[in-house]
Structure formats: C-alpha cells, structure tokens
Amino acid sequence: MSDFWIYFSIGLKHVLNIFAYDHVLFLLALTVPYEFKSWKRILILVSLFTLGHTLALMLSVFNIVTIKAHIVEFLIPITILIAAMYNIIVSGKSSKKDGITFVGIVTVFFGIIHGLGFSNYFNSILTGKPTDKLLPLFEFAVGIEAAQIIVVLAALLLGYMAQTLFKFSKRDWTLTISAFIVGVVIPMILQSEIWPK
C-alpha cells in the first residue's frame, strides 16, 4: 500500500505543482465553459485526458513512442492555446450542448502530448522491465485523476463565484479566462527552444 501512495502522490504533485502550471492551464481551458450541473461531461473529459496521458506513458515505457523533449515542450502550450481559442470561438453558441465526440477526441490527443512531456522523468524514476512499471503507472494515473478533479472543482467554484457575486455572464467569464490563458501561453510558445536562436 505504501508503494501506491508513493506513485499516487507523484501523480498528485505532477498536476498540483506551482512550477508545472501548464497542466492547470489546460484543465482551466477545458473547464471554464461549464458549470457544476455539467459535472458528468467534465468528468468524462478529465478522464479522457488522463487516459491519453497514461497511454502516452505506457507507449514510452515500452519504447513504442519516443519524442524529443523540446518538441513536446513546444506542443504542450500549443494544445493549451488551441483549447482556449476554441472556447473563444464557440463561446455563447449552442455547440457546447452538442455531443462530446470532437472535444473528447481532441482531449485524448492533448492528454497524449502532455503525457509524452512527462515520460522521460517517469522512466527515470522507475527501473526494471516495462511490465514492472505498469502497476506504478496505474497508481500514478489515479493520482493525476484525483489532482485534476481538485483543479476542476476549484475552477468551477471560481466560475460560480464570478458569475454569482460579480455578475459575470457565462459568456463573459469564458471569454475573460480563455483570453487570460492565451496571454499566458503565447510567451511560453515564443520562448520555446524549438525556435532557432
């Protein structure tokens, strides 16, 4: 059971880390268009993100997929930018009530990219055969899911307070937070090591 808590806490800290705020920004972009009443849809999206993240780590553990760190570090803020821009484009439109298919597929894909960003570190902390890493990988994924639920609840609570106490409309709240996220990730993209110096 102590091993479970070790990898669970690594997963928890992977998301709830002040220096790794890219994960929180993505979750914020994913959550901001919704309210508490949409909790099932949000839970599905968050779980799809965890699924993609875990799949990427599994592919990395078995050496099926490897990708250079600076490419992943460039792609992560791109995924956040796309999610935030999507919110801005569809904000206030009825498409938010449509099926989850498109957003779900994109969320899994983004989870894969974010998982690849963590794969080098994950492989460095685990030794042994790839099959020996499967249980710690599952325990890590549970920690990530728990941390993501904490972030999502905080985002929903913040949105509720903004709309109730400060009388933001749902559309204005989505646009404001999404624009803030865009403002944060554009410098991350521009400072990426992928650009020639």
RODO-2510 file (C-alpha; in nm, 4 decimals, decimal comma):
residues 197
     n   res          X          Y          Z
     1     m     0,0000     0,0000     0,0000
     2     s     0,2956     0,2343     0,0684
     3     d     0,4047     0,1959    -0,2963
     4     f     0,0564     0,3025    -0,4050
     5     w     0,0849     0,6251    -0,2039
     6     i     0,4314     0,6969    -0,3451
     7     y     0,3156     0,6886    -0,7081
     8     f    -0,0262     0,8350    -0,6265
     9     s     0,1450     1,1353    -0,4651
    10     i     0,3821     1,1723    -0,7636
    11     g     0,0734     1,1901    -0,9876
    12     l    -0,0930     1,4362    -0,7495
    13     k     0,2143     1,6599    -0,7366
    14     h     0,2617     1,6368    -1,1138
    15     v    -0,0596     1,8378    -1,1567
    16     l    -0,0634     2,0401    -0,8338
    17     n     0,2803     2,1902    -0,8895
    18     i     0,3235     2,5677    -0,9000
    19     f     0,6119     2,5300    -1,1468
    20     a     0,4165     2,2996    -1,3810
    21     y     0,1169     2,5260    -1,4271
    22     d     0,0711     2,4213    -1,7909
    23     h    -0,1398     2,1258    -1,6770
    24     v    -0,3587     2,3527    -1,4643
    25     l    -0,3962     2,5990    -1,7537
    26     f    -0,5157     2,3199    -1,9815
    27     l    -0,7661     2,1987    -1,7209
    28     l    -0,8868     2,5551    -1,6744
    29     a    -0,9365     2,5917    -2,0512
    30     l    -1,1222     2,2592    -2,0526
    31     t    -1,3467     2,3515    -1,7579
    32     v    -1,4250     2,7217    -1,7959
    33     p    -1,7143     2,6797    -2,0457
    34     y    -1,9051     2,4588    -1,7984
    35     e    -2,0947     2,4842    -1,4707
    36     f    -2,1452     2,2408    -1,1820
    37     k    -2,4574     2,0998    -1,3498
    38     s    -2,2341     1,9695    -1,6327
    39     w    -2,0220     1,7632    -1,3913
    40     k    -2,0711     1,4356    -1,5828
    41     r    -1,9429     1,5872    -1,9075
    42     i    -1,6454     1,7452    -1,7271
    43     l    -1,5620     1,4171    -1,5524
    44     i    -1,5663     1,2367    -1,8893
    45     l    -1,3346     1,4980    -2,0436
    46     v    -1,0932     1,4911    -1,7494
    47     s    -1,0893     1,1104    -1,7558
    48     l    -1,0232     1,1142    -2,1318
    49     f    -0,7307     1,3476    -2,0701
    50     t    -0,5959     1,1078    -1,8036
    51     l    -0,6452     0,8183    -2,0462
    52     g    -0,4398     0,9956    -2,3129
    53     h    -0,1745     1,0911    -2,0568
    54     t    -0,1495     0,7316    -1,9315
    55     l    -0,1459     0,5899    -2,2851
    56     a     0,1488     0,8152    -2,3724
    57     l     0,3400     0,6993    -2,0643
    58     m     0,2654     0,3362    -2,1498
    59     l     0,3880     0,3832    -2,5087
    60     s     0,7008     0,5439    -2,3693
    61     v     0,7597     0,2705    -2,1085
    62     f     0,7513     0,0064    -2,3836
    63     n     0,9705     0,2251    -2,6107
    64     i     0,6984     0,2364    -2,8769
    65     v     0,6983     0,6157    -2,8913
    66     t     0,9824     0,8489    -2,8050
    67     i     0,9879     1,2177    -2,8834
    68     k     1,2435     1,4884    -2,8169
    69     a     1,1702     1,6892    -2,5042
    70     h     1,1939     2,0313    -2,6716
    71     i     0,9300     1,9308    -2,9292
    72     v     0,6873     1,8198    -2,6567
    73     e     0,7605     2,1339    -2,4545
    74     f     0,6597     2,3327    -2,7632
    75     l     0,3455     2,1267    -2,8326
    76     i     0,2080     2,1471    -2,4764
    77     p     0,1411     2,5246    -2,4814
    78     i     0,0074     2,4848    -2,8373
    79     t    -0,2573     2,2414    -2,7046
    80     i    -0,3493     2,4894    -2,4314
    81     l    -0,3709     2,7718    -2,6870
    82     i    -0,5989     2,5635    -2,9111
    83     a    -0,8291     2,4769    -2,6184
    84     a    -0,8526     2,8424    -2,5115
    85     m    -0,9069     2,9669    -2,8687
    86     y    -1,1787     2,7042    -2,9176
    87     n    -1,3570     2,8459    -2,6115
    88     i    -1,3329     3,1977    -2,7533
    89     i    -1,4659     3,0925    -3,0950
    90     v    -1,7646     2,8906    -2,9666
    91     s    -1,8411     3,0950    -2,6550
    92     g    -2,2105     3,1635    -2,6237
    93     k    -2,3008     2,9266    -2,9093
    94     s    -2,5258     2,6237    -2,8664
    95     s    -2,2487     2,3833    -2,9769
    96     k    -2,1455     2,3444    -2,6120
    97     k    -2,4594     2,1349    -2,5610
    98     d    -2,3802     1,9059    -2,8542
    99     g    -2,2091     1,5680    -2,8340
   100     i    -1,8760     1,5195    -2,6650
   101     t    -1,7129     1,3381    -2,9592
   102     f    -1,4989     1,6151    -3,1134
   103     v    -1,3889     1,7688    -2,7830
   104     g    -1,3347     1,4195    -2,6404
   105     i    -1,1067     1,3077    -2,9243
   106     v    -0,9074     1,6304    -2,9049
   107     t    -0,8799     1,5928    -2,5255
   108     v    -0,7364     1,2384    -2,5582
   109     f    -0,4861     1,3652    -2,8163
   110     f    -0,3831     1,6534    -2,5905
   111     g    -0,3501     1,4085    -2,2996
   112     i    -0,1073     1,2041    -2,5118
   113     i     0,1050     1,5128    -2,5798
   114     h     0,1085     1,6131    -2,2129
   115     g     0,1945     1,2539    -2,1133
   116     l     0,4887     1,2465    -2,3523
   117     g     0,6156     1,5595    -2,1777
   118     f     0,6377     1,3668    -1,8511
   119     s     0,7584     1,0365    -1,9957
   120     n     1,1341     1,0948    -1,9630
   121     y     1,1048     1,1782    -1,5937
   122     f     0,8632     0,8898    -1,5324
   123     n     1,1005     0,6404    -1,6948
   124     s     1,3938     0,7802    -1,4968
   125     i     1,2274     0,7181    -1,1588
   126     l     1,1261     0,3599    -1,2415
   127     t     1,3706     0,0779    -1,3003
   128     g     1,3188    -0,2737    -1,4281
   129     k     1,1289    -0,4272    -1,7161
   130     p     0,8423    -0,2373    -1,8817
   131     t     0,5889    -0,4799    -1,7293
   132     d     0,7214    -0,3902    -1,3808
   133     k     0,6186    -0,0290    -1,4468
   134     l     0,2525    -0,0993    -1,5250
   135     l     0,1231    -0,1017    -1,1658
   136     p     0,3121     0,2175    -1,0689
   137     l     0,1796     0,3711    -1,3914
   138     f    -0,1787     0,2923    -1,2869
   139     e    -0,1154     0,4314    -0,9366
   140     f     0,0347     0,7453    -1,0906
   141     a    -0,2723     0,7810    -1,3178
   142     v    -0,5052     0,7633    -1,0164
   143     g    -0,3051     1,0454    -0,8547
   144     i    -0,3326     1,2537    -1,1722
   145     e    -0,7084     1,1971    -1,1900
   146     a    -0,7526     1,2990    -0,8242
   147     a    -0,5445     1,6156    -0,8736
   148     q    -0,7358     1,7043    -1,1892
   149     i    -1,0672     1,6710    -1,0064
   150     i    -0,9347     1,9105    -0,7381
   151     v    -0,8355     2,1648    -1,0070
   152     v    -1,1685     2,1267    -1,1880
   153     l    -1,3668     2,1757    -0,8641
   154     a    -1,1624     2,4881    -0,7866
   155     a    -1,2218     2,6212    -1,1407
   156     l    -1,5961     2,5540    -1,1199
   157     l    -1,6144     2,7203    -0,7779
   158     l    -1,4248     3,0234    -0,9075
   159     g    -1,6603     3,0449    -1,2064
   160     y    -1,9646     3,0149    -0,9810
   161     m    -1,8374     3,2945    -0,7556
   162     a    -1,7527     3,5200    -1,0519
   163     q    -2,0966     3,4716    -1,2023
   164     t    -2,2886     3,4958    -0,8747
   165     l    -2,1003     3,7588    -0,6752
   166     f    -1,9507     3,9688    -0,9547
   167     k    -2,2372     3,9191    -1,2034
   168     f    -2,0205     3,7954    -1,4914
   169     s    -2,2287     3,6357    -1,7654
   170     k    -2,1244     3,2812    -1,8551
   171     r    -2,0026     3,4037    -2,1951
   172     d    -1,8005     3,6924    -2,0472
   173     w    -1,6429     3,4637    -1,7877
   174     t    -1,5424     3,2101    -2,0545
   175     l    -1,4000     3,4838    -2,2788
   176     t    -1,2098     3,6520    -1,9932
   177     i    -1,0446     3,3344    -1,8625
   178     s    -0,9736     3,2000    -2,2113
   179     a    -0,8138     3,5317    -2,3130
   180     f    -0,6047     3,5225    -1,9927
   181     i    -0,4874     3,1687    -2,0808
   182     v    -0,3972     3,2814    -2,4349
   183     g    -0,1960     3,5684    -2,2843
   184     v    -0,0029     3,3276    -2,0617
   185     v     0,0747     3,0597    -2,3226
   186     i     0,1816     3,2802    -2,6149
   187     p     0,5054     3,3819    -2,4327
   188     m     0,5615     3,0123    -2,3492
   189     i     0,5370     2,9302    -2,7205
   190     l     0,7631     3,2193    -2,8223
   191     q     1,0274     3,1237    -2,5612
   192     s     1,0347     2,7602    -2,6721
   193     e     1,3715     2,6023    -2,7545
   194     i     1,2266     2,4869    -3,0874
   195     w     1,2898     2,8274    -3,2430
   196     p     1,6354     2,8858    -3,3918
   197     k     1,8446     3,1233    -3,1831
***
